[in-house]
Amino acid sequence: MKRLTNWLQNLRPLKILSIFLALTFLCLAQACNRPNIAGQPAQPPNARRYDPTKDYPISKYQGGMNNFSDVDPRAREAEKAARYRADQLIENAQRNIERKGIDSTDQYIRNYREGTPFGERVKNLGEDVGSSAEELREGVTKGTQRGMENLQENVERGVKDLTKNVQRGTEDIGRNIQRRAEDTGEAINRTLQEAD
């Protein structure tokens, strides 16, 4: 301990200051000596820098972050499916229009402007309403028939299940009665044996 106190008393502020200044000078001299040490190395004037992305086309520029598409590639399949579904719905609507003989809105306007008689326009509308009512009637009839068939099947299943449950119940009751009789017989035998 005495050595440490002697050593601390021997330290002079001048020695500490001179060591601090020497270290500061050394650091500044090394750091500020060559300013281009952290920059790009000098290249000859005719040198070309190798760029690997020019040799291998990675992908087409599509915008978005990092020059790639922001859309998940898996979503493209869903987009195609949605477009296909929309096209199918459009075609279905066109077939319905052609099959039912419904005039387009342009044709309705043209008929009105050309003076198609009111009775004929009402007749066309009446036919459209009549065909719609016929289709509705057919749909209700088919739905009712399907409902009756389902109801009949459900009733048949219910009857089968009911008979199975009744049979199982009677079998269970028979077993329970037999067990009770056996238990009663055993109890009587034990009572008689204890009495003797």
N, C-alpha and C positions, 0 to 999 in steps of 0.2 A: 504494500500500500504506500509505503514511503517513496518507493521508486516512482509511482504514478504521480504523486504530489510534487516530487522534485522535477519530473519531466514537464508537468503543467506549468510550474513556476519558471522553468527555463524558456518556455515559449514566449517569444517577444512578438508584439503586434507587427513589427516591421518584417519579421520573417514570414508571417502569415500573409501579409499584403503582397510581398514579393512573390510568393508561390502562386497566389491567386492571379496576379498579373501575368506571370509566365504561362500559366495554363490558358488564360484568355487569349494571349498572343498566339500561342500554338494552335488553338482551335480556329481563330480567325485566319491565320496564315494558310491553314490547310483548306478551309472551306471557300475562301475567296481567291485562291491562287489561280484556278482555271475555270472560267465561267461556262465554257462549253462542255464540261465533263458530263453534265446531266442531259444535254441536248442530243440531237441526232449526230451520228458520226459523219465526218466529212466524206463525200462521195465524189468520185471523178465526174467530170462534166458529161460524159457520154454514157454513164451507167444507168441501167434501167432497173427499177425495183420490181421484183417478182410478185405478181398478184394472182393467187391461186383461183380466185372466183372467176377470172376471165377465161381460164382454161376449161372449167367445168360449170356448165349452166345449172344453177341450183334450182330455181323456179322462176316463173314469170312474175314480174312486179304486179301486185294486185292491190296495192294501197294497204292501209292499216299499219299496225305496229310492226316494226322490223321489216317492212316491205312485203309482208305476207298477208294473206287474207285473215280477217278477224273472225270469220265464220268457221265453226267446227266442221271438218270435212264430213263427219257423219251426218250433219244436218242437210247436206246436199241430197242425200237419198230421200230424206223426209220431204224436202222441197220438191223433188221430182215426183214423189208419190202424190203430193198435194196437187201439183199441176195436172198429173194424169187423172186424178179424181175429179178435178174441176172440168177438164175436157170431157170426161165421161158424163158428168151431169149436164153439160151444155148439149152434148149429142142426144142425151135422153130427152131433154126438154124439146129439142128440135123434132125428134121422132114423135113425141106426144102431140106437138103442134100439127105436124103433118098428118098423123093418124086420126086425130079428132077433127081435123078440118078447121081449126081455130084460125081466124084471120089475125095477121100481125097488127100491131097498133098503127103502123103506116097505112096498111090496107083499110083499116077502119076510118082513118082520117081521109084517105083518098075517096072512099065510098061516100062519106059524108059530104065532102066538097063537090064531088061529081053529081051528087043528088040521087044516090041510090034510094029507092023508095023506103019510107019509114017502115012499112009493113015487112019488106024483105029483111031490113036490118033487125027488126024485132023477131022475125022468123029465125034468122041466123042465131041470135042470142037465145031464143027459146030452144032451138035444137041443142045448143051447147049446154044449157041448163038441164034439158031433158036427159042428155047423155050422162051428165054428171050425176043426176039423181039416179039413173039406172045403175051406174057404177057403184054409187053409195048403197043402193038396195042389195046389189050382189055381194058387196063387202060385208054388209050386216048379216045377210043370210049365211054366208060362209063362216063368219065369226060365231054366229049362233050355233050352227051345226057343229063346229069344232068344239065349242063349249059344252054342248050336249054330249059329244063323244067323250070328252075329258071327264064329265060328271059321271057318265055311265061306268067308265073305267075305275074311277075313284070309289064308286059304290061297290063294284065287284071286289075290289081290293079290300074295302072295309068289311064286307061280309066274310071273306076268306080269313082276314085277321081276327074277326070276332069269333068265328068257329074255332080257330086255333087256340085263342085265349080261353074259351069255354072248356075245350078239351084239356088244356094244361091245368086249368083251375080244378076241374073234377079229378084229374089224376093227383094233383097236390092234396086235395081234400081226402082222397082215399088213402094216400100214404100217411097223412097226419092222423087219421082215425086208427089205422093199423098200428102206428107208433104209440099212440095213447093207450090202445088196448094192451100192447105189450108192456108198456110202462106200468099200467095199472096191475097187470098180472104179476109182474116182478115185485111191486110194492106189497101186494097181498101175500105173496110167498115170503117176503122178508118179515112182514108183521107176524105171520104164523110161526116162522122159525124163532123169532124173538120171544114169542109167547110161550113156546115149549121150554 
